[in-house]
Amino acid sequence: MKRTTKQFGQGMTEYIIIVALVAIAGIAAYSFFGGTLRSSLGGVAAELSGGDNSGALTQAQGQATKTTAEGATQKTLATYGAGN
């Protein structure tokens, strides 16, 4: 049997769609938890350099509280984009 190039293109297209969906999910997760991650990593960097990381940890806790509150709010298409 002879394979056509159409089948090769279909497989590549499916792969690109999957990669795009994974990228979108990663961007959404980073935008949701980004502040907490930045603050936590800042605290770790300060601690490793011998400094005091209490300010960064307090900021990380505040970001985590904000993220938890935002995750608990009900979102619909009517309120999409509110608070951004």
TORZANU-194621 format. One record per atom (N, C-alpha, C): residue in one letter; atom name; x, y, z. Coordinates in pm, 1 decimal. Layout:
// TORZANU-194621
<r->A	a->CA	xx->X	yy->Y	zz->Z>;
...
***
This chain:
// TORZANU-194621
<r->M	a->N	xx->83.4	yy->-118.7	zz->0.0>;
<r->M	a->CA	xx->0.0	yy->0.0	zz->0.0>;
<r->M	a->C	xx->87.5	yy->124.5	zz->0.0>;
<r->K	a->N	xx->39.4	yy->223.9	zz->-64.5>;
<r->K	a->CA	xx->113.6	yy->348.3	zz->-74.9>;
<r->K	a->C	xx->52.0	yy->453.0	zz->19.8>;
<r->R	a->N	xx->136.9	yy->513.0	zz->103.7>;
<r->R	a->CA	xx->88.8	yy->617.3	zz->195.4>;
<r->R	a->C	xx->91.5	yy->751.3	zz->123.7>;
<r->T	a->N	xx->-8.2	yy->829.0	zz->151.0>;
<r->T	a->CA	xx->-12.5	yy->960.9	zz->89.9>;
<r->T	a->C	xx->39.3	yy->1065.2	zz->188.1>;
<r->T	a->N	xx->76.7	yy->1178.2	zz->135.1>;
<r->T	a->CA	xx->127.4	yy->1285.1	zz->221.5>;
<r->T	a->C	xx->16.5	yy->1346.4	zz->304.5>;
<r->K	a->N	xx->-108.6	yy->1325.9	zz->266.1>;
<r->K	a->CA	xx->-221.1	yy->1378.9	zz->342.5>;
<r->K	a->C	xx->-222.3	yy->1319.1	zz->483.2>;
<r->Q	a->N	xx->-189.3	yy->1191.7	zz->496.1>;
<r->Q	a->CA	xx->-187.5	yy->1128.2	zz->627.0>;
<r->Q	a->C	xx->-76.3	yy->1185.2	zz->713.7>;
<r->F	a->N	xx->37.1	yy->1216.7	zz->656.3>;
<r->F	a->CA	xx->145.9	yy->1277.0	zz->733.5>;
<r->F	a->C	xx->105.1	yy->1414.9	zz->785.0>;
<r->G	a->N	xx->38.4	yy->1492.4	zz->702.3>;
<r->G	a->CA	xx->-6.7	yy->1625.2	zz->742.0>;
<r->G	a->C	xx->-110.5	yy->1620.6	zz->851.6>;
<r->Q	a->N	xx->-197.1	yy->1520.7	zz->847.4>;
<r->Q	a->CA	xx->-300.2	yy->1507.2	zz->949.3>;
<r->Q	a->C	xx->-236.8	yy->1478.6	zz->1085.1>;
<r->G	a->N	xx->-139.8	yy->1390.9	zz->1090.6>;
<r->G	a->CA	xx->-72.7	yy->1359.4	zz->1216.9>;
<r->G	a->C	xx->-0.2	yy->1479.1	zz->1273.2>;
<r->M	a->N	xx->64.6	yy->1556.5	zz->1187.6>;
<r->M	a->CA	xx->135.3	yy->1676.6	zz->1232.6>;
<r->M	a->C	xx->37.1	yy->1780.4	zz->1284.2>;
<r->T	a->N	xx->-75.7	yy->1795.2	zz->1218.4>;
<r->T	a->CA	xx->-177.0	yy->1891.1	zz->1262.3>;
<r->T	a->C	xx->-230.8	yy->1854.4	zz->1399.5>;
<r->E	a->N	xx->-257.1	yy->1727.1	zz->1421.7>;
<r->E	a->CA	xx->-305.6	yy->1682.4	zz->1552.0>;
<r->E	a->C	xx->-201.5	yy->1708.1	zz->1660.4>;
<r->Y	a->N	xx->-76.1	yy->1685.6	zz->1629.3>;
<r->Y	a->CA	xx->31.2	yy->1710.1	zz->1724.5>;
<r->Y	a->C	xx->39.4	yy->1858.4	zz->1758.5>;
<r->I	a->N	xx->27.4	yy->1945.0	zz->1659.7>;
<r->I	a->CA	xx->34.0	yy->2089.6	zz->1682.2>;
<r->I	a->C	xx->-82.5	yy->2135.5	zz->1769.0>;
<r->I	a->N	xx->-201.0	yy->2080.5	zz->1746.7>;
<r->I	a->CA	xx->-317.3	yy->2116.6	zz->1827.9>;
<r->I	a->C	xx->-295.3	yy->2076.0	zz->1973.7>;
<r->I	a->N	xx->-242.7	yy->1956.7	zz->1996.7>;
<r->I	a->CA	xx->-217.3	yy->1910.9	zz->2133.1>;
<r->I	a->C	xx->-112.9	yy->1999.3	zz->2200.5>;
<r->V	a->N	xx->-6.8	yy->2033.1	zz->2130.5>;
<r->V	a->CA	xx->97.0	yy->2120.1	zz->2187.2>;
<r->V	a->C	xx->39.1	yy->2257.5	zz->2218.9>;
<r->A	a->N	xx->-46.4	yy->2309.9	zz->2132.9>;
<r->A	a->CA	xx->-107.8	yy->2440.5	zz->2157.7>;
<r->A	a->C	xx->-197.3	yy->2436.7	zz->2281.0>;
<r->L	a->N	xx->-274.4	yy->2329.9	zz->2297.3>;
<r->L	a->CA	xx->-361.0	yy->2318.2	zz->2414.9>;
<r->L	a->C	xx->-279.5	yy->2307.9	zz->2543.7>;
<r->V	a->N	xx->-169.3	yy->2234.9	zz->2540.8>;
<r->V	a->CA	xx->-82.2	yy->2224.5	zz->2657.7>;
<r->V	a->C	xx->-20.5	yy->2360.8	zz->2689.0>;
<r->A	a->N	xx->18.8	yy->2434.4	zz->2586.5>;
<r->A	a->CA	xx->75.7	yy->2567.9	zz->2607.2>;
<r->A	a->C	xx->-27.3	yy->2662.6	zz->2667.6>;
<r->I	a->N	xx->-149.8	yy->2658.2	zz->2620.3>;
<r->I	a->CA	xx->-255.8	yy->2743.7	zz->2674.7>;
<r->I	a->C	xx->-282.5	yy->2708.5	zz->2820.3>;
<r->A	a->N	xx->-285.2	yy->2579.1	zz->2851.7>;
<r->A	a->CA	xx->-305.8	yy->2537.4	zz->2991.0>;
<r->A	a->C	xx->-190.9	yy->2585.0	zz->3079.4>;
<r->G	a->N	xx->-69.0	yy->2578.7	zz->3029.0>;
<r->G	a->CA	xx->46.8	yy->2626.2	zz->3105.5>;
<r->G	a->C	xx->41.7	yy->2775.7	zz->3130.0>;
<r->I	a->N	xx->1.8	yy->2851.7	zz->3029.5>;
<r->I	a->CA	xx->-9.8	yy->2996.1	zz->3044.9>;
<r->I	a->C	xx->-118.9	yy->3030.8	zz->3145.8>;
<r->A	a->N	xx->-231.1	yy->2960.0	zz->3139.5>;
<r->A	a->CA	xx->-339.3	yy->2984.6	zz->3234.7>;
<r->A	a->C	xx->-295.7	yy->2952.2	zz->3377.8>;
<r->A	a->N	xx->-226.2	yy->2841.2	zz->3395.4>;
<r->A	a->CA	xx->-179.4	yy->2804.3	zz->3529.6>;
<r->A	a->C	xx->-78.3	yy->2905.6	zz->3580.7>;
<r->Y	a->N	xx->10.9	yy->2952.5	zz->3495.2>;
<r->Y	a->CA	xx->110.1	yy->3050.4	zz->3538.9>;
<r->Y	a->C	xx->44.1	yy->3183.6	zz->3573.8>;
<r->S	a->N	xx->-55.3	yy->3225.9	zz->3495.9>;
<r->S	a->CA	xx->-121.6	yy->3352.3	zz->3527.2>;
<r->S	a->C	xx->-201.9	yy->3341.7	zz->3656.2>;
<r->F	a->N	xx->-251.2	yy->3222.2	zz->3687.0>;
<r->F	a->CA	xx->-329.2	yy->3201.9	zz->3808.9>;
<r->F	a->C	xx->-239.0	yy->3194.6	zz->3931.3>;
<r->F	a->N	xx->-128.0	yy->3122.0	zz->3922.1>;
<r->F	a->CA	xx->-38.5	yy->3101.1	zz->4035.9>;
<r->F	a->C	xx->92.4	yy->3178.0	zz->4024.7>;
<r->G	a->N	xx->107.4	yy->3264.8	zz->3925.4>;
<r->G	a->CA	xx->233.8	yy->3332.8	zz->3898.8>;
<r->G	a->C	xx->286.1	yy->3415.7	zz->4013.9>;
<r->G	a->N	xx->197.9	yy->3494.5	zz->4077.7>;
<r->G	a->CA	xx->241.6	yy->3579.1	zz->4187.9>;
<r->G	a->C	xx->294.2	yy->3497.8	zz->4304.4>;
<r->T	a->N	xx->226.5	yy->3389.3	zz->4335.1>;
<r->T	a->CA	xx->270.0	yy->3303.0	zz->4444.6>;
<r->T	a->C	xx->404.5	yy->3239.1	zz->4413.0>;
<r->L	a->N	xx->421.4	yy->3193.8	zz->4290.1>;
<r->L	a->CA	xx->547.9	yy->3131.3	zz->4251.5>;
<r->L	a->C	xx->663.6	yy->3230.0	zz->4255.7>;
<r->R	a->N	xx->641.0	yy->3350.6	zz->4202.9>;
<r->R	a->CA	xx->747.0	yy->3452.0	zz->4204.4>;
<r->R	a->C	xx->787.7	yy->3487.3	zz->4346.7>;
<r->S	a->N	xx->689.4	yy->3505.1	zz->4435.2>;
<r->S	a->CA	xx->719.4	yy->3540.3	zz->4574.0>;
<r->S	a->C	xx->792.2	yy->3426.6	zz->4645.5>;
<r->S	a->N	xx->748.2	yy->3305.7	zz->4623.3>;
<r->S	a->CA	xx->813.0	yy->3190.8	zz->4687.6>;
<r->S	a->C	xx->956.1	yy->3174.3	zz->4639.6>;
<r->L	a->N	xx->977.4	yy->3185.3	zz->4510.0>;
<r->L	a->CA	xx->1113.3	yy->3172.6	zz->4456.9>;
<r->L	a->C	xx->1202.2	yy->3287.7	zz->4502.9>;
<r->G	a->N	xx->1143.3	yy->3406.7	zz->4518.5>;
<r->G	a->CA	xx->1218.9	yy->3518.8	zz->4572.8>;
<r->G	a->C	xx->1263.1	yy->3491.9	zz->4715.3>;
<r->G	a->N	xx->1175.3	yy->3430.1	zz->4795.7>;
<r->G	a->CA	xx->1211.1	yy->3393.7	zz->4932.7>;
<r->G	a->C	xx->1319.7	yy->3288.7	zz->4937.7>;
<r->V	a->N	xx->1311.7	yy->3192.2	zz->4848.6>;
<r->V	a->CA	xx->1414.8	yy->3087.3	zz->4842.5>;
<r->V	a->C	xx->1548.6	yy->3147.9	zz->4803.0>;
<r->A	a->N	xx->1547.3	yy->3238.6	zz->4704.6>;
<r->A	a->CA	xx->1671.8	yy->3302.1	zz->4660.7>;
<r->A	a->C	xx->1732.3	yy->3386.3	zz->4772.6>;
<r->A	a->N	xx->1647.5	yy->3457.1	zz->4846.1>;
<r->A	a->CA	xx->1698.0	yy->3538.4	zz->4957.7>;
<r->A	a->C	xx->1757.3	yy->3450.3	zz->5066.2>;
<r->E	a->N	xx->1693.0	yy->3341.0	zz->5094.9>;
<r->E	a->CA	xx->1742.9	yy->3248.7	zz->5198.8>;
<r->E	a->C	xx->1874.8	yy->3185.6	zz->5155.8>;
<r->L	a->N	xx->1885.8	yy->3148.0	zz->5029.9>;
<r->L	a->CA	xx->2010.4	yy->3086.9	zz->4982.1>;
<r->L	a->C	xx->2126.4	yy->3185.5	zz->4983.3>;
<r->S	a->N	xx->2095.5	yy->3313.1	zz->4964.2>;
<r->S	a->CA	xx->2202.5	yy->3412.7	zz->4965.2>;
<r->S	a->C	xx->2236.8	yy->3459.0	zz->5105.9>;
<r->G	a->N	xx->2170.6	yy->3402.8	zz->5206.4>;
<r->G	a->CA	xx->2201.7	yy->3436.2	zz->5344.5>;
<r->G	a->C	xx->2120.1	yy->3551.8	zz->5398.3>;
<r->G	a->N	xx->2025.2	yy->3600.1	zz->5322.3>;
<r->G	a->CA	xx->1943.2	yy->3712.9	zz->5365.8>;
<r->G	a->C	xx->1819.4	yy->3668.0	zz->5441.0>;
<r->D	a->N	xx->1737.2	yy->3766.2	zz->5473.3>;
<r->D	a->CA	xx->1611.5	yy->3740.4	zz->5543.7>;
<r->D	a->C	xx->1500.2	yy->3728.5	zz->5439.9>;
<r->N	a->N	xx->1423.0	yy->3623.8	zz->5449.4>;
<r->N	a->CA	xx->1318.7	yy->3601.6	zz->5349.5>;
<r->N	a->C	xx->1179.4	yy->3623.3	zz->5405.0>;
<r->S	a->N	xx->1167.3	yy->3685.9	zz->5520.2>;
<r->S	a->CA	xx->1034.8	yy->3701.4	zz->5581.5>;
<r->S	a->C	xx->942.7	yy->3787.6	zz->5495.3>;
<r->G	a->N	xx->995.3	yy->3890.9	zz->5432.7>;
<r->G	a->CA	xx->911.6	yy->3975.5	zz->5346.9>;
<r->G	a->C	xx->860.1	yy->3900.6	zz->5225.6>;
<r->A	a->N	xx->944.2	yy->3821.0	zz->5164.8>;
<r->A	a->CA	xx->902.8	yy->3744.0	zz->5047.2>;
<r->A	a->C	xx->800.6	yy->3636.9	zz->5085.4>;
<r->L	a->N	xx->819.3	yy->3576.1	zz->5202.1>;
<r->L	a->CA	xx->723.6	yy->3474.1	zz->5245.5>;
<r->L	a->C	xx->587.9	yy->3535.6	zz->5278.1>;
<r->T	a->N	xx->588.4	yy->3652.8	zz->5339.7>;
<r->T	a->CA	xx->462.8	yy->3722.1	zz->5367.4>;
<r->T	a->C	xx->391.8	yy->3757.8	zz->5237.5>;
<r->Q	a->N	xx->468.4	yy->3803.4	zz->5140.1>;
<r->Q	a->CA	xx->411.2	yy->3836.3	zz->5009.9>;
<r->Q	a->C	xx->356.3	yy->3710.5	zz->4942.4>;
<r->A	a->N	xx->426.0	yy->3599.7	zz->4953.1>;
<r->A	a->CA	xx->379.6	yy->3473.9	zz->4893.5>;
<r->A	a->C	xx->250.0	yy->3427.6	zz->4959.4>;
<r->Q	a->N	xx->240.6	yy->3443.8	zz->5090.6>;
<r->Q	a->CA	xx->117.5	yy->3405.6	zz->5159.9>;
<r->Q	a->C	xx->0.6	yy->3493.7	zz->5116.9>;
<r->G	a->N	xx->27.1	yy->3623.3	zz->5097.7>;
<r->G	a->CA	xx->-77.5	yy->3713.5	zz->5049.6>;
<r->G	a->C	xx->-124.1	yy->3676.7	zz->4909.5>;
<r->Q	a->N	xx->-29.1	yy->3642.3	zz->4824.1>;
<r->Q	a->CA	xx->-64.4	yy->3600.9	zz->4688.2>;
<r->Q	a->C	xx->-143.9	yy->3470.5	zz->4689.5>;
<r->A	a->N	xx->-106.3	yy->3378.6	zz->4777.6>;
<r->A	a->CA	xx->-178.5	yy->3251.3	zz->4786.8>;
<r->A	a->C	xx->-321.3	yy->3274.2	zz->4833.6>;
<r->T	a->N	xx->-339.3	yy->3364.0	zz->4928.4>;
<r->T	a->CA	xx->-474.0	yy->3396.3	zz->4976.6>;
<r->T	a->C	xx->-556.6	yy->3458.2	zz->4864.5>;
<r->K	a->N	xx->-495.4	yy->3548.8	zz->4788.3>;
<r->K	a->CA	xx->-564.0	yy->3612.3	zz->4675.6>;
<r->K	a->C	xx->-602.8	yy->3508.7	zz->4570.4>;
<r->T	a->N	xx->-512.2	yy->3415.9	zz->4541.7>;
<r->T	a->CA	xx->-539.7	yy->3311.3	zz->4443.3>;
<r->T	a->C	xx->-652.9	yy->3220.8	zz->4489.2>;
<r->T	a->N	xx->-653.5	yy->3186.2	zz->4617.5>;
<r->T	a->CA	xx->-760.1	yy->3101.8	zz->4671.8>;
<r->T	a->C	xx->-894.3	yy->3172.2	zz->4662.3>;
<r->A	a->N	xx->-897.6	yy->3300.5	zz->4695.3>;
<r->A	a->CA	xx->-1022.7	yy->3376.4	zz->4688.1>;
<r->A	a->C	xx->-1072.2	yy->3387.2	zz->4544.4>;
<r->E	a->N	xx->-980.8	yy->3409.9	zz->4450.7>;
<r->E	a->CA	xx->-1021.8	yy->3420.1	zz->4310.7>;
<r->E	a->C	xx->-1070.6	yy->3285.6	zz->4257.4>;
<r->G	a->N	xx->-1008.7	yy->3178.8	zz->4302.6>;
<r->G	a->CA	xx->-1051.9	yy->3046.3	zz->4258.6>;
<r->G	a->C	xx->-1188.5	yy->3008.6	zz->4312.1>;
<r->A	a->N	xx->-1227.7	yy->3067.7	zz->4424.3>;
<r->A	a->CA	xx->-1356.2	yy->3035.0	zz->4485.2>;
<r->A	a->C	xx->-1471.3	yy->3115.7	zz->4426.2>;
<r->T	a->N	xx->-1441.2	yy->3221.4	zz->4352.1>;
<r->T	a->CA	xx->-1548.9	yy->3303.1	zz->4296.3>;
<r->T	a->C	xx->-1611.4	yy->3234.1	zz->4175.4>;
<r->Q	a->N	xx->-1742.3	yy->3251.4	zz->4165.8>;
<r->Q	a->CA	xx->-1817.4	yy->3193.0	zz->4054.3>;
<r->Q	a->C	xx->-1797.5	yy->3280.6	zz->3932.0>;
<r->K	a->N	xx->-1759.4	yy->3221.1	zz->3822.0>;
<r->K	a->CA	xx->-1736.9	yy->3296.7	zz->3698.5>;
<r->K	a->C	xx->-1829.0	yy->3241.9	zz->3590.2>;
<r->T	a->N	xx->-1892.0	yy->3334.7	zz->3520.8>;
<r->T	a->CA	xx->-1977.7	yy->3299.5	zz->3408.2>;
<r->T	a->C	xx->-1935.8	yy->3383.5	zz->3288.5>;
<r->L	a->N	xx->-2001.2	yy->3363.4	zz->3177.6>;
<r->L	a->CA	xx->-1969.8	yy->3443.0	zz->3060.9>;
<r->L	a->C	xx->-2006.7	yy->3590.2	zz->3081.7>;
<r->A	a->N	xx->-2103.6	yy->3616.3	zz->3168.3>;
<r->A	a->CA	xx->-2143.6	yy->3754.1	zz->3195.1>;
<r->A	a->C	xx->-2034.4	yy->3828.1	zz->3272.7>;
<r->T	a->N	xx->-1959.5	yy->3756.2	zz->3358.3>;
<r->T	a->CA	xx->-1855.9	yy->3820.4	zz->3438.7>;
<r->T	a->C	xx->-1715.9	yy->3791.7	zz->3386.0>;
<r->Y	a->N	xx->-1705.1	yy->3736.3	zz->3268.7>;
<r->Y	a->CA	xx->-1574.4	yy->3703.8	zz->3212.0>;
<r->Y	a->C	xx->-1494.8	yy->3831.7	zz->3190.1>;
<r->G	a->N	xx->-1374.0	yy->3832.8	zz->3238.5>;
<r->G	a->CA	xx->-1285.6	yy->3947.7	zz->3222.0>;
<r->G	a->C	xx->-1300.5	yy->4052.4	zz->3330.5>;
<r->A	a->N	xx->-1397.2	yy->4036.8	zz->3420.8>;
<r->A	a->CA	xx->-1413.7	yy->4132.6	zz->3529.5>;
<r->A	a->C	xx->-1300.3	yy->4115.3	zz->3629.8>;
<r->G	a->N	xx->-1244.1	yy->4223.8	zz->3673.9>;
<r->G	a->CA	xx->-1137.7	yy->4218.9	zz->3772.4>;
<r->G	a->C	xx->-1001.0	yy->4195.0	zz->3712.1>;
<r->N	a->N	xx->-988.2	yy->4199.4	zz->3581.3>;
<r->N	a->CA	xx->-856.9	yy->4180.0	zz->3518.4>;
<r->N	a->C	xx->-788.2	yy->4311.3	zz->3500.2>;
***
